[in-house]
Amino acid sequence: LAQGRAELTAFAVNHPPRAAERGMKISAKLLKGEQFEVEIEPDVTIGVLKDRIAILRPECPAEVQKILFSGRVLANTCTVAEAGIKETDFVVVMVGKPKASEAAASPAAEASAPSPASAIGQAEASGGAAVPGAGRAAEATIQQLCDMGFPRSEVDRCLQAAFGNPDRAVEYLFSGIPSAAQAAPQAGSGGNAQVAAVSASAAPGAAAGGTPAQWADSLFGSQLLTKSGLKAASQALSGASAVAVYFSAHWCPPCRQFTPRLAAAFAGAPPGFAVVFVSSDRDEASFGDYYGTMPWLAVPFTSPQRQMLGGVFGVKGIPHVSILDGKTGRVISATGREDIMQNGFSIAACLQKWGLSSDPVRPAAAPAIEPAAPAAPQKAKTEPTPLPIDEVAADSALERVAAESFEAQEAFFKTGLKVLENILQNPTVEKYRQLKRSNPALSAKLLDMGNGAGLELLQIAGFQAAEEELTMGTPDGRCTAVRDRMQKAATKAWEVQARAKRDAKIQEEIEKDKSRVTRYGGGDGGGRMDLGRGRKPAGGGG
């Protein structure tokens, strides 16, 4: 019997259990930060591991996966044991792009941007609001890349060359930064210095005849949000001569003042002018509500690029607008908001200031018999200087609007400001100065609101009321004055609503506190709590 036991022991030592009998669970991390478990055997290959990950995560096809462990990419033929992966370890899963798009993407980041870890702190001197959390988000991304085993300095350098795109940065970490992007500028001490460094560097894709396909994906991510759904960034920006990167948020009063004016200017802008909204909203619902008021593109709220772009452009406060050359992605102006305001919200005038043609791209025309005379440069549109108005009547009308629900006020101000902005930005366009009183949406949202407050304000602004329509001649400073007064009232309404929500939340927490039962560790029956050892002398022996 003893000899039999010895033989069985020797057999067990020399013939360990098969791999299938001793599987283990390892952790897998996606670059977005999501982590999950995969059951695997030590003697299977990395190719098999990719197949199992693809089953667990269908959005990660095996053929485009890269498995990273201890700072290196694992080959498909390598086994889990040969790679040194143990049950307590984790691997990083990077999902690349199909071969067809990789060739076009390789030179995409020939110009670098400042380190996305740059903090976004104080508000701009022009009255903007500080942007929260962007520096923390960038630092979290950097830490994820460092956790793969790469030095911090190398991670910073590759993120700069990749415009803060973590997927592209990983490609650079493993395959090297393209030669045209080697001279990445270092982050400056301030936002303007940072963006100036981007402008001074070579434009993305310039060496290869830059197109939006070569820089848009690196800067904004693979997709942008349009009014009809997601679309490839390069396709969404195809044909753009200038791209305004607009940093804004629903919670920011200065942004809520600037956005409708920018939207009105965008409506009358020459073809080829694009705007990309980068949200600093705190939740996706606020982002959706705010983006619903905008007519342009947006970086998806869940995109990691949304959190990185503020650092890339050195944004210190919002609203902020950076202007890019649509063909190359080169930064033309880091003060786009100021440029637009100084030119009376005339995009055509701004395009000339930025050195870009404001003329739409048309097919080549047949040769003319005589050469046409050069067109005179367009002058910037300037709003009429505000004139005195009947302030008592205007305030009385706005007070009646303030008595309505916030939802009704929001629709009122949105509609009214759009009407007045269209007139001020396009004073010669007759359709903006003629309003049909029979229009049900116009009547419900503006004219009839607050017992005719909207109609009264439009008349103060210079409209003449007839039975079927409202008409205005050449707009003057009364229109400007009413617009400004309505904008202040709109901001006040939003602030009142925000305070009401805050107060309701505070009251809710107070009521919760009242319902909580205070528990004590003991007492003397008279409402006093015993602290420490009891008042009675400690018992002794004997």
Secondary structure as UniProt FT lines:
FT   HELIX           2..14
FT   HELIX           19..21
FT   STRAND          24..30
FT   TURN            31..32
FT   STRAND          35..40
FT   TURN            42..43
FT   HELIX           46..56
FT   TURN            58..59
FT   HELIX           62..64
FT   STRAND          65..69
FT   TURN            70..71
FT   STRAND          72..73
FT   TURN            76..77
FT   TURN            80..84
FT   TURN            87..88
FT   STRAND          90..95
FT   HELIX           99..105
FT   TURN            106..109
FT   TURN            116..117
FT   TURN            125..127
FT   HELIX           134..147
FT   TURN            148..149
FT   HELIX           152..161
FT   TURN            162..164
FT   HELIX           166..175
FT   HELIX           179..181
FT   HELIX           191..200
FT   TURN            204..205
FT   HELIX           206..208
FT   HELIX           212..220
FT   STRAND          223..226
FT   TURN            227..228
FT   STRAND          229..232
FT   HELIX           233..236
FT   TURN            237..239
FT   STRAND          242..248
FT   TURN            250..251
FT   HELIX           253..267
FT   TURN            271..272
FT   STRAND          273..279
FT   HELIX           284..291
FT   TURN            292..293
FT   STRAND          297..298
FT   TURN            301..302
FT   HELIX           304..312
FT   TURN            313..314
FT   STRAND          320..325
FT   TURN            326..328
FT   STRAND          331..333
FT   HELIX           336..342
FT   TURN            343..345
FT   HELIX           347..353
FT   TURN            354..355
FT   HELIX           391..402
FT   HELIX           406..425
FT   TURN            427..428
FT   HELIX           430..433
FT   STRAND          434..436
FT   TURN            437..438
FT   HELIX           440..442
FT   HELIX           443..447
FT   HELIX           449..461
FT   STRAND          464..465
FT   STRAND          469..471
FT   HELIX           477..515
//
